[in-house]
């Protein structure tokens, strides 16, 4: 069987942010309460901010700006003892 491999390049012309993940996660967090979540509300808010920061770094289109695996594993989302669910401090 003869298989021809062709390189495909896609040009992204519209790079606008369509959704704000952090806001959506925080709205979900506040859905269980009658009040709006403030930035200083809780460890859960800090965890959401850490998660969105980590995802932004992992999904950077420019590979030079993308976080390395090693750096990702040392990101505060995984290492912050104040918000880590398995912390024994």
C-alpha positions in Angstrom: 0.0 0.0 0.0 1.4 3.4 -1.0 0.5 6.2 1.4 1.2 9.8 0.6 1.7 12.2 3.5 0.9 15.8 2.9 1.6 18.6 5.4 -1.5 20.7 6.2 -1.3 24.2 7.5 -4.3 26.0 8.9 -4.3 29.8 9.2 -6.3 31.1 12.2 -7.7 34.5 11.2 -10.0 35.0 14.2 -8.2 34.8 17.5 -10.7 36.5 19.7 -11.6 35.0 23.1 -15.0 33.5 22.8 -15.6 32.4 26.4 -14.0 33.1 29.7 -13.4 29.8 31.5 -12.6 31.4 34.8 -15.8 33.4 34.9 -17.8 30.4 33.9 -16.2 28.3 36.6 -16.7 31.0 39.2 -20.4 31.4 38.2 -20.8 27.6 38.7 -19.2 28.0 42.1 -21.6 30.7 43.1 -24.7 28.9 41.7 -25.0 27.0 45.0 -25.2 30.2 47.0 -27.4 33.2 46.7 -24.5 35.7 46.6 -21.9 36.4 43.9 -18.4 35.0 44.4 -15.8 37.7 45.2 -12.1 37.4 44.2 -11.1 37.0 47.9 -14.0 34.6 48.8 -12.4 31.2 49.3 -9.7 28.7 48.6 -12.0 27.4 45.8 -11.7 30.7 44.0 -8.0 30.6 44.2 -8.0 27.0 42.9 -10.1 28.1 39.9 -7.6 30.9 39.2 -4.7 28.5 39.4 -6.4 26.1 37.1 -7.2 28.7 34.5 -3.7 30.0 34.6 -2.3 26.5 34.2 -4.6 25.7 31.2 -3.7 29.1 29.6 0.0 28.1 29.8 -0.6 24.6 28.6 -2.7 25.6 25.7 -0.6 28.5 24.4 -0.5 28.4 20.6 3.2 29.5 20.5 5.2 26.5 21.6 8.0 28.8 22.8 5.5 30.3 25.4 3.9 26.9 26.3 4.7 25.6 29.8 6.9 22.5 30.0 5.7 19.3 31.6 8.2 19.7 34.5 7.0 23.3 35.1 3.4 22.3 34.9 3.9 19.7 37.5 5.4 22.3 39.8 2.6 24.8 39.1 0.7 26.1 42.2 -2.4 24.3 41.1 -0.7 21.1 42.1 1.7 22.4 44.8 -0.2 25.0 46.8 -0.6 23.4 50.2 -3.4 25.8 51.3 -5.7 24.7 48.5 -4.5 21.2 47.8 -7.3 18.7 48.8 -4.8 16.1 50.0 -2.7 18.4 52.1 -2.0 17.2 55.7 -0.6 20.5 57.2 
